[in-house]
Amino acid sequence: MFKNVYVPYKGYWCSPFCRWQESLQNQHAVKLAAETAKKFFQLRGITPDIFDSIVFGATIPQKMWFYDAPWFATLIGNPSISGPRVAQACATATISIKTAAAFIETGSDANILVATCDRASNCPNILWPNPTGLGGKPDFESWMIDGFNFEPTGDTGPLGTANNVVKEHGITRQESDALVLDRYNKYLMSTANDREFQKRYMLPVEVWLSRKKSIIVEADEGITPCTAEGLAGLKTMGPDSIITAGAQTHAADGNAGMIVTTKDKAASLSADKGVTIQILSYGYARAKKAHMPDAPVPASNQALEKAGIKVSDLKAVKTHNPFSVNDIIMRKQMGIDDKIFNNYGSSLIWGHPQGPTVMRLAIELIEELVLKGGGYGLVAGCAAGDTGAALVFKVN
């Protein structure tokens, strides 16, 4: 699908992800992303004028959201560029990378910064005009909370889609708890040796508590420790559900970004000229109504087919798994070996700030492939509207 799209080694960053209403709760997502990007530029010896475009992925409105993409470009130090804003819920980063890849492949751009950010904390609460309301009373919508509770295309919320998939595939509570514990233990791989793996890509952020006082956030916040006994003791989310609070992700705040460019420019910007990172393909699919966790499977199969490879060719797989059942379904239907599945963490454990979620997964996928000496990798996930999206990377 893509022949000429590359990523420089170490040409990416991710902030810590903080559970909503913790340290990043009052930080403007666009401003914080710009500050983190500038730290990334300084660390890598990059000047922002090398970019001829940006793709900006964000889903939750922030103040002055109308201007977010050109504003971000100005804040990072390149006021002469802008680009599209991409907003597709949990698949925002996947589609943002795909959009940039398409621009590079067609030759319309040569060096793109893909930046993703969101702040789930303190979300907008909107009054929509309703001239037919009693006395013109407006309609109220809480951007995050109402979105989590009801999806108009499926007549249920995300949890309802997970329950539907559980019933259809006969997934048990024991399977769910075991998957959660495994994913937590794999997250601990990234924190071992003083967060050695995370420090390969994660940048600390400065949070100003007042005009004179700031703190440095260096690591993820709000990770819930998991044990078999603790998971077994949790109540389900309803009498007909096997899903517990432990078997679903939490909302979070953060940002992440990646340079998408040509082969020559990637080589010139790479931290190691011996490492080549190529974006090979993209896949997209919709599952049947109200079955969102099913969607990553057909999207992944499409991406693999376009890349001309099979599951057996993969060295690593990373997924946005808002529910435990997502990975259980993928493992069963695609035959993915759990030894390569979500090593070093996944959104089920470290949280879901929407826009940057899959960007972090893609970054961790690249770093895992580098540690393994190269190979093919798949990153996939589901999103609102029973949709799924996936990308295939190749590291040499």
N, C-alpha and C positions, 0 to 999 in steps of 0.2 A: 504493500500500500504506500508506504513512505520509503524513498530511496536516498534522500539527501538531507535527513533531519538528525541532528546530533545535539548532545548535551556535554559541555565541558566537565571533566572530572573535578569535583568540588565546586561546580558552578551552580550551587543551590544552597539554601539555608532554611532553617525552621526555628521559630521561637519555641520556648516551652509552651505546652498546652496547660492551661489552668482551668479547673472546674469552674463553671459559671458561679458568679458572686464571690469569687476569691480575688487574688491580687490584681488581675487585669480587668476587673469588673467596671471600672470607671475610665478606662483608657480608650480614647477614640481609635477605632480599629485602623482607619486609614493613616492617621498620624503615626501610630505605633509601628505599622508595617513599613512605613517610609523610614523611620528611625532604624529599624532592624535591617532594612535593605542597605542603608548607608554604612552600618557596621560591617555588613557583608562585603561591600565594596572596599572598605578600608582594609579588611583582613586579606582580601584576595588581590589587592593592588589594582582595582578596577575603577575607571572613571565613568560616570553615567552617560557621558556623551557617546559611548560606543554603541548605544542601542538606537535603532531606527524606529522602534515601536514597542509598545507594551500590550499585554493582554491582562486585564485586571479582573480577577474572580472574587466576587463578594455577593452575599445573599441577604444579609440583614441590614436594613437601612441604618445609616448613621447620620448625624447632623451634617448638612451640606452634601448629602449623598448624590444629589443631582450632578455634582462636579467631580465625583470621586476619582475617575480614571485620569483626567488631565491634572487634577490636583495632586494625586500621588506622583505623577511624572514630574511636576514642578517641585514637590517636596524633596524628591531624591536628587534633584539638581539638573534635570534636563527638561526645561519648560518648552522645548520646541517639538516634543512628541506627545502622543496620546495613543489611544487604542480602544477596542471595545471592552465594555464590561460584560462578563459572563456570569449569569446567575441561574444555576440549575440544581438548587438544593445540594444534596450530598454529592452529586456528580460534578459540581462546579469546577474543581481542579482538573478532573479528567478531561472535561470538555475544553477547559482553558488551554491545557497542553495540546490537545488535538487541534484547536483553532490556530495556535501558534505554529504547530507542525505543518498545517495546511498552507499557512502564509509562507513559510520557508520553502516548502516543496514547490509551490507555484512561482517562487522567485519574487513575490511582491515585497518581501522583507528579507533581510539577511541576518539580523541579530536582534532577538526579541527577549525582553524580560517578562516572564510570566509571574505575576504577583498575586497571591491569594490571602485574604484575611476576613475575619468575622469576629464579632463580639456577641455571643448569645446572652450575656448578662445585660440586665436592665434594657430589655428589648423595647422597640417602639410600641406604643399603644395608640391606635389610630381611630379617629372619628371619621366615618365615611358619610358624605351627604346623603340624605334620604328624604327628598321632598314629599314623598307619600307617607312618611312616618307621622304618627300622632303629633300634631303641632309642629311638623318638620323635624321631629326628633331624629338625630343621626344614628347610624349603626356603629357599634363599637367592635373593634378587632384588636386582640393582643397578638402581635405578629408571630411570636414564637409559640406561645401557649396554645392558641387556637389552631395553629398549623400542626402542632404535635397531636392534637386531640381529634382532628377531623380532616379528611381528605375528600374533596368533592368528587374526584374521579372514582373513588372506591366505596363511598358511603361509610367509611370507618376511619380510624386513625392508624398510624404505623403499627401500634401494638396489635390492632385487629388484624392487620395483614400477616403479622407473625403467627398469630393464633390460627389463622386459616391454613398457613403452610404446615404448621405442626399437625393439625388434624388430617390434612390430605396425605402427608408422608408418614404419619404414625411415629413421630419423634417423641421420645420419653423424657421425663424429668431427669432421669439418671444420665442420659446422653447429654442433655443440656448442661447440667452441673459439671460433668467431666470435661466438656469442651471449655467452659469458662475457666476452670482451674488450670487447664493446659495453657490457655491463652495468657493467663496471669503469670504463670511460670516462665513463659516465653518472653513476656515483657521484662521480667527480671534479668534476662540475658543482656538487655540493653543497659541495665544499671550496674552490672557487675564491674569490679575493678574501678570504682569511683566513676561510674557512668562512661566507661571507655568508648562504648559504641555510640551513645548519644552525642558525645563530644566530637564525633566525626562530622556532624552536620548542625548541631543545635547551638544557637547563639543566645547568650543571656540578654535580658531586656531590663532597662531602667524604668522604674515606675515612680512617678512623682506623687507623693501623698499630700504635699503642700508646696508652696513656693520655695521653701527652704529644706524640705526633707524628702529624700527618695530612698528607695530600696532596689536591690538588684535581684531579679528573679532568674535563677540559673537552671532550674529543673521543673519538670511537670508538677502540678499541684492537684490534689484531690483524688489521687489514685487510691482505690479501696483494696486493701489486702484481702486475699482470698485463701480460704482453706476448705477442704472437703466438708468438715463439720459445719463451718459457718455458712456455706452455700446450702447445705441440706436443711439448715434451720430457717431459711428465709421463706416467707409466705409468697404464694403466687399472686399475680396481678388480678386474679379473679377465679371464681370457682371452676371455670372451664378452661383455665390456662395452665401451662407448665412454666411460663415465663415469670421469673422473679426480678427484683431490682438488680440482682447480681448478673442476670443473663441479658442485660441490655446496657447500652452505652449511656454516658451522661453528656449533657451539653457543656461546651467549653469555649474558651476564648484563645485566640492565637493567630499567627500568620506564618506563611512559608512562601518560598519563591524558587524559580529555576530559570536558567538561561537556556533558550532553545534557539539553535543556530545552524549554520552550515558546518560541514566537516572541517574545512580549513580554519574557520574561526574557532570552532570547538578545540582544535589542537592548539591554537595560539593562546587560548584562555585556560587550558587545562593545567591543573596542579601537578599532573604526572603525564607526560607525553606518551607513556607506554600504555595508558588506559584510554580506550575508545568506547563511548556510550552512544548507542543509536536507538532512536525511536522507530519501531518497525511498523506498527499497525494500531488500529483503533476499532473497537466493536461497540455496538449499541443495540439494545433490545428492550421490549416491554413485555412483562409477564401478563398473565390474565388478570382480570379485575381483582383488586384487593389481595394480591399475592406478591407483594414487593420483594421479600427475601429470595424468591425464585429467579428474579431478573438477572443477577450476575452470571448465571450459568450460560444462557444463550448469548449474552454479550461477550463473555470470555471465549466461547466456542467460535464466535464470529471473528474475534481478534486473532485467535490462533490460526484459523483458516486463512485469513488475509496475510498473516506472517509466514504461512507455509510450514508451520510446525505443529507438533502434537503435545499433549500433556506430558508425555514421557520425555520430551526434550527440555522441559523446564527445570531450572536449578533452584528457583525460588518463586513463591507466590505470596502476594500480600493482598488483603481485602479490607474494605470498609465493611465491618460486620456489626451493624447496630444491634443485632440480636444474635444470640448463640446459634440460632437455627440457620442463619446465613451460611456459616462455615460447615455445619453438619450436612446441609443440602449439597454444597459444592463438593465436599469430600466424597459423598456417596455417588453423585451423578457424574462427576468428572474423573473420579479415581485418583484424586490428588494424595500423594504420600504426605502424611502429617509431618515428616521430618523436614520438608521444605515449606511448610504452610505456616505463615505468619510468625516466623522467627523474629525475635527482638521486639515484638509488640504489634498491636493493632488497635483500631479505634474502639473496639469493645472495652478495652482496658484504659487507654489514655485519653479517651473522650472524643467529642465530635463538635468542633467549631464550624462545621459545614464547609465553607469555602476552602480552607486549607487542609481539610482532613485527608483527601487522597493525595495531595501534594506531599505531605509528610510520608505517606505510605510509599509513594514512588521514590522518594529520596532514600528511605530505608531499604527499599528493594535494590536500588543501585549499589548502596554500600555493602549489602550482603553479597551481591554478585561479585563485587570487587574482592571481598574477602575470600570468596570461593574460587577465585582465579578466572572469573568470567562465566558467560553462559547466557541463556535466555531467562527472562523473568516476566511474570504476569502480575499486573495490579488491576483490581476490579472492585466494584461495589454497586449497591443499589441506591435508588433515590426516589423522591416523591413521584407519584404517578405510576407506580409499579414499573419504574424504569431501571435499567442497568447499563453501565458503561465500563469499558476495559481498555487497557493499553498493554502492548508487548514491547519490552526493551531488550536490547542485546548489548552485553558488555564483553569487550575483547581485552 
